[in-house]
Every structure is written in structure tokens, then in C-alpha cells.
Amino acid sequence: MREIVPGVLHWQARHPNLGMDVSSYLLTDSGTALDPLLPEGEGPEWLGHDVARAVLTVRHHLRSAPDLGVPVLAHRSGLHEFEGAGVEVQGYDAGAELAPGVRVLAFGRICPDDAALHVAAGPGALAFGDGIVNYGGLGHPPDQYLGDDPAAVKAGIVEGLVPLLEEDFDALLFAHGEPVASGGKAVLREFVESRA
């Protein structure tokens, strides 16, 4: 685990279903875990910090959130995922402040519940669920996860990123891939412009 900007800790763990490393974050000032996946064999104490809530950027990222023993929050449009699962998940909507300094932005381009979050930590950060990934550079998820018309979904994702560039941020946090600790606004703008 490492601090990528003041107040934002990042770690990676092997996802048991995907067979690859995915990213999780802990916002230490508010005790907010984003898409938490604990390393295999580890319990909540591994985090070394108090956790007050777990926020899912998309409904598919339940991961280790129930193990933390705190409220779990996901976009309201994705709550159907948890029906009958024995997990209580609270819904949120665009515009909501989920914790001090954690605000939900309108995004939902790969699916309605795929959120983007603005995190007011350090120079500011945007956190993404499944809409964009960062494995050696920003990109889209594989076409097999983008439905019947991947080109249209990709165009919609790029269109949805444009208003996010108006937010105040310098870092990018990805559930899939490495975070960008600084210069993130320029990186995101370049990605948008290269696909516009």
C-alpha cells in the first residue's frame, strides 16, 4: 500500500474471478474505501486505518466490502445486483456527497451505475469504475464487456468524460489499472481529444 497523493492510499490485489490485479483505495481523512479488495488471506486490520464506509464505483465491485463491517454504498441504479445476496447496500445518486470531500459525478456511460467520483484530497482526484482503465496508458475495457455495439459505448464514454474535465483535479484513480498521481487532467484531456 502506498500514498499516491496526501490522504489517498492505493493498493492492488489479485481478483479471484478476473485472474489479474485490480486497484483499491482508502481515503484516510474520511475513512472511505473505494472498491476495496483485500489481499488474499488478509482481514480488515491489514488496512491499518479506520474505515467508515465502502463505496463501489460500479455494482460489480463488491469485492471485499462486506468483510469491512461498514456501510456499503453503490449507485442506486445498480442495487438490483444485490437482491437476495444477503448484503445490505445503500443507494446513491449523482450529485450526492458520500463522505466529506467525496462527491458523485454524472457519468454512467458503460452502464447506468458506473459512477465517477470527485475526491477532494490533495490536489483533487477523479475515481473511475469500469468506464476507462489504465494498463500502460488510458484505454477502454475490452470490447467483450461493452455490449453489442462497443464503438458506440466507447464514443459515449468519451462524451461523458468531457464535462468531467471541468472539475478541479490533478490525480486519476482507476479500479482497473494504475493511478495517475499527478498531471491527470492533462492525461484525461489528451485521451478525450485523441478519441473525439
Backbone as a chain_set.jsonl record, in Angstrom:
{"seq": "MREIVPGVLHWQARHPNLGMDVSSYLLTDSGTALDPLLPEGEGPEWLGHDVARAVLTVRHHLRSAPDLGVPVLAHRSGLHEFEGAGVEVQGYDAGAELAPGVRVLAFGRICPDDAALHVAAGPGALAFGDGIVNYGGLGHPPDQYLGDDPAAVKAGIVEGLVPLLEEDFDALLFAHGEPVASGGKAVLREFVESRA", "coords": {"N": [[0.855, -1.178, 0.0], [0.495, 2.22, -0.804], [0.868, 5.77, -0.456], [-0.557, 7.858, -2.734], [-1.38, 10.448, -3.299], [-1.665, 13.118, -0.9], [-3.523, 11.769, 1.699], [-4.71, 9.748, 0.207], [-4.583, 6.41, -0.171], [-3.286, 3.67, -2.021], [-3.669, 0.363, -3.252], [-3.042, -2.859, -4.722], [-4.614, -5.933, -5.576], [-4.998, -9.406, -6.326], [-7.642, -10.258, -8.361], [-10.046, -12.7, -7.8], [-11.8, -13.756, -9.731], [-11.17, -12.527, -12.154], [-8.483, -12.999, -12.446], [-6.394, -11.197, -12.465], [-4.569, -8.279, -11.321], [-6.317, -5.789, -9.518], [-7.253, -2.425, -8.624], [-7.566, -0.707, -5.502], [-8.621, 1.752, -3.088], [-8.019, 3.854, -0.228], [-9.394, 6.484, 1.421], [-8.061, 8.358, 3.686], [-8.763, 10.535, 5.344], [-11.552, 10.592, 5.531], [-12.148, 7.979, 6.019], [-12.962, 6.316, 3.93], [-13.331, 3.612, 1.845], [-12.615, 2.763, -1.445], [-13.931, 0.642, -3.794], [-12.935, -1.753, -2.444], [-10.653, -4.434, -2.32], [-9.351, -6.84, -0.473], [-6.059, -8.18, 0.012], [-5.419, -11.64, -0.671], [-6.166, -13.796, 2.003], [-5.998, -11.814, 3.907], [-7.419, -9.731, 6.483], [-9.67, -7.044, 7.523], [-8.036, -5.594, 9.28], [-5.618, -5.417, 8.032], [-5.568, -3.084, 6.565], [-4.848, -1.061, 8.308], [-5.964, 1.337, 9.096], [-8.796, 3.228, 10.227], [-11.994, 2.47, 8.9], [-14.894, 3.844, 7.601], [-16.852, 3.566, 5.711], [-17.656, 1.803, 2.671], [-17.342, 2.433, -0.68], [-18.685, 1.683, -3.773], [-17.699, 1.995, -7.087], [-19.013, 0.957, -9.187], [-21.572, -1.487, -9.598], [-20.502, -4.058, -9.798], [-18.275, -4.206, -8.235], [-18.217, -5.213, -5.608], [-16.464, -6.869, -4.22], [-14.309, -7.055, -1.459], [-15.863, -5.556, 0.235], [-18.101, -6.246, 1.999], [-16.727, -7.558, 4.039], [-15.558, -5.627, 5.578], [-17.252, -4.648, 7.464], [-18.726, -2.281, 7.498], [-20.99, 0.374, 6.375], [-22.057, -0.145, 3.019], [-21.97, 1.385, -0.105], [-23.534, 1.978, -3.232], [-24.257, 2.953, -6.625], [-27.603, 3.916, -7.088], [-29.008, 2.888, -9.309], [-27.88, 0.428, -9.676], [-28.597, -1.278, -7.654], [-30.127, -3.568, -7.894], [-28.446, -5.681, -8.304], [-27.764, -6.707, -5.858], [-29.912, -7.894, -4.692], [-31.25, -10.414, -2.754], [-28.723, -11.291, -2.129], [-27.821, -11.227, 0.421], [-26.471, -9.058, 1.372], [-26.413, -5.845, 2.601], [-26.834, -2.95, 0.856], [-26.516, 0.465, 0.361], [-28.106, 2.974, -1.604], [-26.86, 5.498, -3.868], [-26.908, 8.658, -5.62], [-26.131, 10.679, -8.541], [-24.505, 13.696, -7.784], [-24.636, 13.455, -5.061], [-23.053, 13.769, -1.861], [-20.956, 11.576, -0.545], [-19.269, 11.242, 1.552], [-17.288, 13.434, 3.589], [-15.834, 15.456, 1.237], [-16.129, 13.641, -0.879], [-17.708, 13.283, -3.778], [-20.37, 12.425, -5.948], [-20.276, 12.223, -9.417], [-22.046, 12.861, -12.485], [-22.04, 10.271, -14.765], [-21.955, 7.248, -15.823], [-21.706, 5.721, -18.339], [-20.814, 3.254, -19.416], [-22.496, 1.563, -18.189], [-25.562, 2.288, -16.456], [-24.981, 2.523, -13.7], [-22.281, 2.996, -13.43], [-20.156, 4.894, -11.877], [-18.481, 8.074, -11.561], [-16.288, 9.604, -9.337], [-15.621, 12.56, -7.513], [-12.88, 13.407, -5.634], [-11.895, 15.243, -2.989], [-9.066, 15.472, -2.106], [-5.694, 16.165, -1.395], [-4.462, 17.522, -4.366], [-6.861, 17.112, -5.554], [-8.881, 14.561, -7.072], [-10.125, 12.287, -9.567], [-12.135, 9.454, -9.517], [-12.624, 6.343, -11.09], [-14.773, 3.683, -12.186], [-15.546, 1.241, -14.174], [-15.491, 2.446, -16.687], [-13.17, 3.595, -17.912], [-9.802, 2.447, -18.176], [-6.438, 1.88, -16.949], [-3.886, 0.516, -18.017], [-0.831, 0.698, -18.709], [-1.381, 3.009, -20.07], [-4.178, 5.159, -20.754], [-7.303, 3.687, -21.555], [-10.04, 1.858, -23.057], [-12.269, -0.601, -21.617], [-12.033, -4.117, -22.563], [-13.621, -5.041, -25.656], [-15.446, -7.149, -25.345], [-16.782, -6.633, -23.006], [-18.44, -4.576, -23.531], [-20.952, -4.724, -24.641], [-23.336, -4.984, -27.403], [-22.601, -3.078, -29.277], [-19.739, -1.998, -29.27], [-18.253, 0.21, -30.269], [-20.025, 2.37, -30.178], [-20.49, 2.508, -27.412], [-17.927, 3.159, -26.496], [-17.657, 5.686, -27.685], [-19.663, 7.008, -26.286], [-18.617, 6.911, -23.691], [-16.361, 8.564, -23.954], [-17.642, 10.965, -24.6], [-18.992, 11.365, -22.194], [-16.849, 11.917, -20.533], [-16.044, 14.484, -21.12], [-17.464, 16.707, -19.72], [-16.414, 16.175, -17.192], [-13.863, 17.12, -17.218], [-14.051, 19.705, -16.411], [-13.97, 19.707, -13.707], [-12.105, 20.158, -10.614], [-9.11, 18.787, -10.393], [-6.162, 16.72, -10.164], [-5.199, 14.195, -10.019], [-5.803, 10.782, -11.04], [-7.822, 8.022, -10.367], [-8.127, 4.626, -10.759], [-10.174, 1.747, -10.904], [-9.385, -0.367, -12.335], [-6.285, -0.841, -13.141], [-3.324, 1.278, -12.981], [-3.066, 4.128, -10.813], [-2.937, 7.655, -11.659], [-0.847, 9.867, -10.375], [-0.197, 12.572, -10.611], [-0.711, 15.287, -12.895], [-2.977, 14.352, -14.06], [-5.25, 15.595, -15.19], [-4.35, 16.628, -17.636], [-3.628, 14.234, -18.866], [-6.116, 12.929, -19.038], [-7.496, 14.766, -20.656], [-6.0, 14.595, -23.01], [-6.554, 11.957, -23.718], [-9.327, 12.133, -24.226], [-9.343, 13.993, -26.357], [-7.927, 12.578, -28.275], [-9.687, 10.701, -29.082], [-11.921, 11.915, -29.911]], "CA": [[0.0, 0.0, 0.0], [1.298, 3.441, -0.856], [0.117, 7.022, -0.555], [-0.28, 8.424, -4.057], [-1.489, 11.876, -3.017], [-1.98, 13.199, 0.524], [-4.832, 11.284, 2.113], [-5.225, 8.692, -0.686], [-3.736, 5.216, -0.214], [-3.6, 2.768, -3.135], [-3.081, -0.972, -3.265], [-3.562, -3.79, -5.718], [-4.777, -7.321, -5.149], [-5.427, -10.3, -7.398], [-9.084, -10.511, -8.383], [-10.163, -14.155, -7.966], [-12.541, -14.12, -10.943], [-10.52, -11.984, -13.35], [-7.122, -13.517, -12.546], [-5.452, -10.093, -12.653], [-4.591, -7.317, -10.234], [-7.199, -4.629, -9.618], [-6.863, -1.39, -7.678], [-8.453, -0.233, -4.441], [-8.12, 2.989, -2.475], [-8.54, 4.253, 1.056], [-9.315, 7.916, 1.671], [-7.829, 8.27, 5.123], [-9.41, 11.611, 6.095], [-12.965, 10.273, 5.756], [-12.32, 6.549, 6.244], [-13.746, 5.796, 2.804], [-12.663, 2.64, 0.983], [-13.174, 2.726, -2.793], [-13.794, -0.65, -4.467], [-11.884, -2.467, -1.703], [-10.37, -5.864, -2.43], [-8.237, -7.166, 0.409], [-5.194, -9.255, -0.49], [-5.832, -12.981, -0.248], [-5.767, -14.182, 3.348], [-5.935, -10.668, 4.815], [-8.667, -9.189, 7.006], [-9.738, -5.585, 7.533], [-6.937, -4.984, 10.042], [-4.496, -5.204, 7.111], [-5.602, -1.699, 6.084], [-4.109, -0.219, 9.246], [-6.673, 2.602, 9.291], [-10.227, 3.091, 10.428], [-12.832, 2.572, 7.712], [-16.265, 4.209, 7.985], [-17.787, 3.181, 4.643], [-17.077, 1.296, 1.426], [-18.062, 2.972, -1.831], [-18.464, 0.965, -5.022], [-17.857, 2.868, -8.25], [-19.949, 0.252, -10.057], [-22.158, -2.576, -8.796], [-19.699, -5.28, -9.907], [-17.067, -4.081, -7.426], [-18.475, -5.514, -4.2], [-15.153, -7.334, -3.763], [-14.219, -7.353, -0.021], [-16.588, -4.539, 1.001], [-18.859, -6.774, 3.151], [-15.816, -8.002, 5.095], [-15.078, -4.494, 6.355], [-18.196, -4.399, 8.546], [-19.159, -0.881, 7.443], [-21.979, 0.569, 5.31], [-21.611, -0.272, 1.635], [-22.757, 2.278, -0.95], [-23.416, 1.797, -4.681], [-25.219, 3.768, -7.364], [-28.969, 3.416, -6.92], [-29.46, 2.126, -10.481], [-27.278, -0.904, -9.672], [-28.929, -2.014, -6.438], [-30.73, -4.875, -8.218], [-27.366, -6.669, -8.263], [-27.576, -7.216, -4.509], [-31.151, -8.5, -4.207], [-31.089, -11.817, -2.39], [-27.315, -11.629, -1.929], [-27.502, -11.199, 1.833], [-25.613, -7.91, 1.635], [-27.164, -4.592, 2.579], [-26.124, -1.9, 0.127], [-27.274, 1.708, 0.288], [-28.004, 3.605, -2.912], [-26.53, 6.915, -4.011], [-27.224, 9.248, -6.918], [-25.237, 11.753, -8.981], [-24.642, 14.914, -7.003], [-24.578, 13.165, -3.621], [-21.773, 13.77, -1.162], [-20.977, 10.301, 0.167], [-18.435, 11.457, 2.736], [-16.657, 14.731, 3.39], [-14.887, 15.504, 0.125], [-16.358, 12.585, -1.877], [-18.934, 13.689, -4.466], [-20.701, 11.607, -7.114], [-20.459, 12.965, -10.662], [-22.846, 12.182, -13.507], [-21.194, 9.594, -15.755], [-22.824, 6.153, -16.226], [-21.696, 5.501, -19.783], [-20.686, 1.836, -19.766], [-23.776, 1.105, -17.651], [-26.087, 3.415, -15.678], [-24.441, 2.641, -12.342], [-20.835, 3.196, -13.459], [-20.001, 6.253, -11.371], [-17.208, 8.764, -11.397], [-16.301, 10.307, -8.06], [-14.623, 13.596, -7.28], [-12.3, 13.26, -4.306], [-11.197, 16.47, -2.601], [-7.883, 15.145, -1.309], [-4.52, 16.675, -2.085], [-4.837, 18.447, -5.441], [-8.118, 16.653, -6.143], [-8.768, 13.344, -7.884], [-11.314, 11.653, -10.114], [-12.082, 7.993, -9.398], [-13.426, 5.687, -12.112], [-15.071, 2.265, -12.03], [-15.248, 0.402, -15.337], [-15.557, 3.175, -17.952], [-11.837, 3.667, -18.503], [-8.794, 1.67, -17.457], [-5.085, 2.384, -17.16], [-2.838, -0.51, -18.062], [0.154, 1.192, -19.662], [-1.994, 4.128, -20.786], [-5.634, 5.145, -20.643], [-7.986, 2.956, -22.613], [-11.371, 1.339, -22.776], [-12.304, -2.026, -21.306], [-12.125, -4.949, -23.762], [-14.911, -4.993, -26.358], [-16.37, -8.192, -24.866], [-17.529, -6.102, -21.872], [-19.087, -3.341, -23.954], [-22.255, -4.943, -25.268], [-23.465, -5.311, -28.83], [-22.033, -2.02, -30.123], [-18.634, -1.431, -28.497], [-17.829, 1.526, -30.776], [-20.959, 3.365, -29.653], [-20.253, 2.63, -25.975], [-16.677, 3.912, -26.348], [-17.95, 7.087, -28.007], [-20.435, 7.537, -25.165], [-17.699, 7.105, -22.569], [-15.567, 9.769, -24.233], [-18.568, 12.1, -24.468], [-19.244, 11.55, -20.763], [-15.651, 12.431, -19.871], [-15.841, 15.905, -21.429], [-17.803, 17.607, -18.615], [-15.593, 15.907, -16.008], [-12.65, 17.929, -17.325], [-14.305, 20.985, -15.747], [-13.75, 19.533, -12.268], [-10.795, 20.526, -10.092], [-8.397, 17.559, -10.034], [-4.849, 16.5, -10.763], [-4.916, 12.756, -9.964], [-6.818, 9.871, -11.563], [-7.853, 6.751, -9.648], [-8.804, 3.622, -11.58], [-10.406, 0.442, -10.304], [-8.644, -1.304, -13.191], [-5.046, -0.241, -13.618], [-2.532, 2.124, -12.1], [-3.495, 5.519, -10.694], [-2.073, 8.724, -12.148], [-0.728, 10.682, -9.173], [-0.166, 13.996, -10.955], [-0.878, 15.531, -14.333], [-4.102, 13.557, -14.536], [-6.174, 16.351, -16.039], [-3.764, 16.654, -18.982], [-3.707, 12.866, -19.4], [-7.504, 12.669, -19.404], [-7.822, 15.617, -21.794], [-5.358, 14.013, -24.194], [-7.317, 10.764, -24.063], [-10.585, 12.586, -24.822], [-9.082, 14.621, -27.657], [-7.437, 11.583, -29.228], [-10.799, 9.827, -29.487], [-13.087, 12.75, -30.284]], "C": [[0.896, 1.235, 0.0], [0.387, 4.657, -0.968], [0.449, 7.661, -1.892], [-0.456, 9.936, -4.086], [-1.858, 11.962, -1.542], [-3.412, 12.754, 0.821], [-5.437, 10.199, 1.245], [-4.212, 7.557, -0.754], [-4.22, 4.292, -1.325], [-2.943, 1.415, -2.891], [-3.721, -1.792, -4.363], [-3.642, -5.176, -5.112], [-5.299, -8.12, -6.332], [-6.918, -10.564, -7.292], [-9.307, -11.992, -8.664], [-10.906, -14.577, -9.232], [-11.853, -13.661, -12.218], [-9.108, -12.532, -13.544], [-6.083, -12.448, -12.812], [-5.573, -9.145, -11.474], [-5.567, -6.192, -10.541], [-6.824, -3.675, -8.493], [-7.978, -1.054, -6.702], [-7.787, 0.967, -3.786], [-8.742, 3.165, -1.101], [-8.297, 5.744, 1.213], [-9.248, 8.078, 3.18], [-8.558, 9.35, 5.912], [-10.862, 11.269, 6.441], [-13.201, 8.796, 6.049], [-13.162, 5.882, 5.175], [-12.898, 4.861, 1.96], [-13.378, 2.628, -0.362], [-12.875, 1.374, -3.424], [-12.795, -1.566, -3.754], [-11.832, -3.967, -1.999], [-9.144, -6.138, -1.57], [-7.366, -8.24, -0.226], [-5.638, -10.595, 0.083], [-5.281, -13.301, 1.138], [-5.716, -13.049, 4.348], [-7.329, -10.243, 5.251], [-8.611, -7.677, 7.039], [-8.59, -4.903, 8.282], [-5.713, -4.71, 9.168], [-4.427, -3.751, 6.648], [-4.852, -0.751, 7.013], [-4.732, 1.136, 9.514], [-8.14, 2.298, 9.565], [-10.958, 3.265, 9.101], [-14.264, 2.825, 8.185], [-17.3, 3.754, 6.966], [-16.987, 2.615, 3.474], [-17.952, 1.793, 0.284], [-17.672, 2.179, -3.071], [-18.659, 1.938, -6.173], [-18.799, 2.253, -9.277], [-20.395, -1.003, -9.308], [-21.326, -3.85, -8.807], [-18.507, -5.286, -8.954], [-17.313, -4.316, -5.941], [-17.198, -6.021, -3.518], [-15.167, -7.684, -2.272], [-15.05, -6.409, 0.834], [-17.38, -5.119, 2.175], [-17.972, -7.188, 4.324], [-15.366, -6.871, 6.011], [-16.022, -4.138, 7.498], [-18.67, -2.956, 8.636], [-20.255, -0.748, 6.392], [-21.336, 0.501, 3.926], [-22.549, 0.569, 0.779], [-22.471, 1.991, -2.415], [-24.47, 2.663, -5.354], [-26.589, 3.101, -7.318], [-29.418, 2.55, -8.102], [-28.861, 0.726, -10.546], [-27.663, -1.761, -8.483], [-29.559, -3.374, -6.705], [-29.703, -6.008, -8.126], [-27.303, -7.379, -6.905], [-28.837, -7.844, -3.926], [-30.924, -9.987, -3.944], [-29.66, -12.242, -2.133], [-26.913, -11.633, -0.46], [-26.569, -10.077, 2.221], [-26.481, -6.662, 1.574], [-26.308, -3.509, 1.934], [-27.04, -0.693, 0.018], [-27.051, 2.365, -1.068], [-27.581, 5.06, -2.843], [-26.852, 7.353, -5.431], [-26.175, 10.296, -7.271], [-25.545, 13.007, -8.186], [-24.519, 14.697, -5.506], [-23.152, 13.325, -3.097], [-21.787, 12.57, -0.229], [-20.205, 10.337, 1.475], [-17.834, 12.839, 2.55], [-15.614, 14.667, 2.27], [-15.048, 14.422, -0.918], [-17.724, 12.828, -2.512], [-19.129, 12.844, -5.717], [-20.954, 12.514, -8.311], [-21.348, 12.175, -11.611], [-21.89, 11.555, -14.522], [-21.994, 8.453, -16.386], [-22.854, 5.825, -17.698], [-21.536, 4.039, -20.187], [-21.917, 1.076, -19.281], [-24.273, 2.217, -16.736], [-25.46, 3.602, -14.301], [-22.927, 2.793, -12.301], [-20.564, 4.654, -13.111], [-18.581, 6.768, -11.557], [-17.343, 9.567, -10.116], [-15.262, 11.412, -8.072], [-14.177, 13.485, -5.831], [-11.484, 14.513, -4.008], [-10.087, 16.14, -1.617], [-6.664, 15.612, -2.088], [-4.956, 17.676, -3.138], [-6.16, 18.087, -6.106], [-7.886, 15.454, -7.038], [-10.133, 12.969, -8.429], [-11.11, 10.151, -10.006], [-13.068, 7.385, -10.382], [-13.616, 4.21, -11.802], [-14.625, 1.475, -13.237], [-15.127, 1.167, -16.641], [-14.237, 3.332, -18.667], [-10.868, 2.936, -17.578], [-7.424, 2.271, -17.736], [-4.068, 1.264, -16.973], [-1.838, -0.083, -19.124], [-0.364, 2.342, -20.505], [-3.503, 4.019, -20.691], [-6.241, 4.405, -21.827], [-9.374, 2.543, -22.171], [-11.265, -0.117, -22.323], [-12.373, -2.837, -22.602], [-13.547, -4.94, -24.343], [-15.918, -6.004, -25.821], [-17.207, -7.729, -23.686], [-18.382, -4.887, -22.239], [-20.366, -3.562, -24.751], [-22.198, -5.193, -26.761], [-22.829, -4.292, -29.756], [-20.894, -1.327, -29.371], [-18.214, -0.036, -28.963], [-18.733, 2.629, -30.229], [-20.752, 3.573, -28.156], [-18.979, 3.434, -25.731], [-16.9, 5.392, -26.637], [-18.73, 7.738, -26.873], [-19.573, 7.795, -23.943], [-16.907, 8.39, -22.765], [-16.434, 11.014, -24.081], [-18.842, 12.398, -22.99], [-18.054, 12.099, -20.0], [-15.496, 13.939, -20.045], [-16.246, 16.817, -20.278], [-16.978, 17.366, -17.353], [-14.302, 16.713, -16.026], [-12.814, 19.299, -16.687], [-14.077, 20.905, -14.242], [-12.319, 19.918, -11.893], [-10.09, 19.255, -9.623], [-7.047, 17.516, -10.726], [-4.501, 15.016, -10.803], [-6.095, 11.979, -10.54], [-6.687, 8.545, -10.826], [-8.688, 5.773, -10.46], [-9.01, 2.343, -10.785], [-9.638, -0.636, -11.061], [-7.429, -0.583, -13.752], [-4.419, 0.672, -12.586], [-3.125, 3.518, -12.004], [-2.493, 6.453, -11.37], [-2.006, 9.744, -11.017], [-0.696, 12.175, -9.457], [-0.238, 14.136, -12.469], [-2.073, 14.811, -14.927], [-5.065, 14.301, -15.432], [-5.655, 16.39, -17.472], [-3.852, 15.28, -19.636], [-5.133, 12.562, -19.856], [-7.918, 13.513, -20.613], [-7.223, 15.047, -23.081], [-6.113, 12.773, -24.659], [-8.607, 11.159, -24.774], [-10.348, 13.128, -26.22], [-8.622, 13.617, -28.698], [-8.548, 10.686, -29.752], [-12.038, 10.602, -29.884], [-13.306, 12.74, -31.795]], "O": [[1.908, 1.293, 0.699], [-0.718, 4.579, -1.505], [1.609, 7.974, -2.159], [0.246, 10.628, -4.823], [-2.323, 10.973, -0.976], [-4.375, 13.288, 0.271], [-6.558, 9.762, 1.502], [-3.127, 7.71, -1.314], [-5.424, 4.15, -1.542], [-1.819, 1.33, -2.395], [-4.796, -1.464, -4.867], [-2.844, -5.544, -4.25], [-5.956, -7.582, -7.222], [-7.403, -11.036, -6.263], [-8.809, -12.502, -9.667], [-10.654, -15.664, -9.752], [-11.94, -14.329, -13.249], [-8.589, -12.536, -14.66], [-5.006, -12.745, -13.328], [-6.545, -9.191, -10.721], [-5.639, -5.702, -11.669], [-6.162, -4.063, -7.531], [-9.163, -1.109, -7.03], [-6.58, 1.179, -3.9], [-9.847, 2.69, -0.839], [-7.162, 6.216, 1.151], [-10.259, 7.95, 3.872], [-8.943, 9.105, 7.055], [-11.344, 11.616, 7.519], [-14.337, 8.396, 6.302], [-13.97, 4.999, 5.462], [-11.868, 5.264, 1.421], [-14.601, 2.498, -0.418], [-11.713, 0.996, -3.574], [-11.895, -2.104, -4.399], [-12.844, -4.664, -1.932], [-8.035, -5.718, -1.901], [-7.874, -9.116, -0.926], [-6.169, -10.663, 1.192], [-4.098, -13.106, 1.413], [-5.423, -13.277, 5.522], [-8.296, -10.373, 4.5], [-7.613, -7.084, 6.629], [-8.216, -3.775, 7.961], [-4.872, -3.88, 9.511], [-3.341, -3.242, 6.368], [-4.285, 0.245, 6.564], [-4.087, 2.003, 10.105], [-8.654, 1.246, 9.183], [-10.584, 4.104, 8.282], [-14.78, 2.119, 9.052], [-18.472, 3.576, 7.296], [-15.803, 2.909, 3.31], [-19.167, 1.59, 0.291], [-16.491, 2.022, -3.38], [-19.673, 2.632, -6.232], [-19.322, 2.956, -10.142], [-19.656, -1.518, -8.47], [-21.445, -4.656, -7.884], [-17.794, -6.287, -8.878], [-16.676, -3.678, -5.102], [-16.896, -5.646, -2.385], [-15.959, -8.529, -1.856], [-14.95, -6.459, 2.059], [-17.343, -4.543, 3.262], [-18.414, -7.172, 5.473], [-14.848, -7.122, 7.099], [-15.637, -3.404, 8.408], [-18.979, -2.465, 9.721], [-20.442, -1.663, 5.589], [-20.24, 1.012, 3.697], [-23.769, 0.483, 0.915], [-21.322, 1.786, -2.804], [-25.455, 3.058, -4.73], [-26.716, 1.888, -7.485], [-30.139, 1.572, -7.904], [-29.279, -0.084, -11.373], [-27.123, -2.854, -8.308], [-29.531, -4.247, -5.837], [-30.066, -7.161, -7.894], [-26.842, -8.517, -6.817], [-28.828, -8.282, -2.775], [-30.46, -10.718, -4.818], [-29.397, -13.428, -1.938], [-25.787, -12.001, -0.128], [-25.941, -10.127, 3.279], [-27.203, -6.451, 0.599], [-25.213, -3.195, 2.4], [-28.201, -0.817, -0.372], [-25.95, 2.321, -1.616], [-27.899, 5.769, -1.889], [-27.043, 6.528, -6.325], [-25.422, 10.747, -6.407], [-26.707, 13.336, -7.946], [-24.318, 15.652, -4.756], [-22.179, 13.051, -3.8], [-22.529, 12.541, 0.753], [-20.465, 9.553, 2.387], [-17.87, 13.371, 1.44], [-14.64, 13.919, 2.353], [-14.181, 14.284, -1.781], [-18.761, 12.614, -1.885], [-18.18, 12.578, -6.453], [-21.745, 13.455, -8.235], [-21.392, 10.946, -11.542], [-21.029, 12.241, -15.073], [-22.656, 8.672, -17.4], [-23.935, 5.662, -18.263], [-22.079, 3.629, -21.213], [-22.326, 0.081, -19.879], [-23.465, 3.024, -16.277], [-25.412, 4.721, -13.79], [-22.342, 2.725, -11.221], [-20.723, 5.541, -13.95], [-17.626, 6.003, -11.691], [-18.397, 10.143, -9.844], [-14.156, 11.229, -8.58], [-15.0, 13.47, -4.915], [-10.504, 14.804, -4.692], [-10.163, 16.489, -0.439], [-6.612, 15.468, -3.309], [-5.734, 18.584, -2.846], [-6.536, 18.692, -7.11], [-6.844, 15.332, -7.681], [-11.164, 13.287, -7.837], [-10.05, 9.632, -10.358], [-14.204, 7.845, -10.501], [-12.737, 3.565, -11.23], [-13.464, 1.076, -13.329], [-14.692, 0.587, -17.636], [-14.174, 3.218, -19.892], [-11.088, 2.826, -16.372], [-7.269, 3.077, -18.653], [-3.478, 1.104, -15.904], [-1.966, -0.448, -20.293], [0.187, 2.611, -21.572], [-4.047, 2.922, -20.564], [-5.749, 4.491, -22.952], [-9.814, 2.842, -21.061], [-10.276, -0.788, -22.618], [-12.739, -2.29, -23.643], [-14.533, -4.846, -23.613], [-17.121, -5.744, -25.839], [-18.229, -8.341, -23.378], [-18.971, -4.247, -21.368], [-20.811, -2.664, -25.465], [-21.161, -5.564, -27.311], [-22.543, -4.608, -30.911], [-21.056, -0.206, -28.89], [-17.859, 0.808, -28.141], [-18.253, 3.7, -29.859], [-20.832, 4.705, -27.677], [-18.951, 4.297, -24.853], [-16.392, 6.252, -25.917], [-18.483, 8.896, -26.536], [-19.771, 8.783, -23.237], [-16.796, 9.206, -21.849], [-16.001, 12.006, -23.494], [-18.912, 13.561, -22.593], [-18.222, 12.685, -18.931], [-14.882, 14.6, -19.207], [-15.435, 17.65, -19.874], [-16.854, 18.267, -16.523], [-13.71, 16.963, -14.977], [-11.824, 19.988, -16.444], [-14.0, 21.936, -13.574], [-11.439, 19.993, -12.751], [-10.431, 18.707, -8.575], [-6.822, 18.184, -11.735], [-3.601, 14.615, -11.542], [-7.233, 12.451, -10.531], [-5.589, 8.009, -10.677], [-9.831, 6.067, -10.808], [-8.11, 1.905, -10.069], [-9.286, -1.676, -10.505], [-7.528, 0.183, -14.71], [-4.916, 0.817, -11.469], [-3.633, 4.045, -12.994], [-1.346, 6.079, -11.619], [-2.997, 10.414, -10.729], [-1.128, 12.968, -8.62], [0.125, 13.227, -13.216], [-2.18, 14.671, -16.145], [-5.644, 13.709, -16.343], [-6.422, 16.208, -18.417], [-4.124, 15.178, -20.832], [-5.337, 12.003, -20.934], [-8.618, 13.02, -21.498], [-7.882, 15.027, -24.121], [-6.291, 12.565, -25.859], [-8.946, 10.584, -25.809], [-11.058, 12.771, -27.161], [-8.9, 13.788, -29.885], [-8.371, 9.991, -30.752], [-13.084, 10.016, -30.162], [-14.234, 13.381, -32.288]]}, "num_chains": 1, "name": "protein.A"}
